[in-house]
């Protein structure tokens, strides 16, 4: 994230989003933020709109735990 942050304007919406994420990196619901983001970006285009809440970090994490059990 830090490497990508250096590549975008500090005032861009992308830059603001990365800043937001970096400030909260440690508190992202006991998940690996990179794993969560990669999975969500891979799935979101084909995901049903009414179930989009499933992809929120706390729901995503619960789904992963259940699948691992």
N, C-alpha and C positions, 0 to 999 in steps of 0.2 A: 504494500500500500504506500509506504513512504517513497519508494522508487517512482511509482505512478504519480504520486502527488507532485513530485518535482517536475513532471512533464506537462502539467496543466496550469492555467492561469489561477492565481490566488482568488480572483473575484468571480471565477466561473462557477456555475451551479455544480459541476462535477467536482471542482476543488473544494467547494463548501461541503459537499456530501462526504468526500474523503476525510476532510478535517473532522467532521462530525463523527465518523466511524473511528478514526484514530483516537479521539478523545475518550471514546467509550469501549475501546478494544478489550480491556480487561473485564468489563462488566457485560459482555454479550452472552448472558444466560447460560454460562458454563458450557459454551460451545466453541469450536474452532471457527472463527469468523470466515476464514478463507474457505474452509470446507462447506460451510453454510452458503456463502455467496456463490461459489462455483456450482453447487447443486441447484440452488434456486434459479440462477441464470440459465442453466441447462434445461430446466423444467417449465419455467414460467410461461413460455409462449403457447404451449399445448395444455396448460393447466386450466381446469374449469374455473371461470370467474367467481362462481358462488362458493368455491372452496379455497380461494386464494389465502384465506386466513391460516390454512394448514401450513403455509410456507413461512409464517412468522417464526422467528428464532425459537421461542419457547415451545411452539407446537412442533416444529421441525425436530427439535431435540427429543421431545417425548416420542415422536414417531421412530426416530433412530434407536432410542433405548428399547422400545417395544420390539422392534425388528431384531435387535441383537439378543433378546431374551429367548 
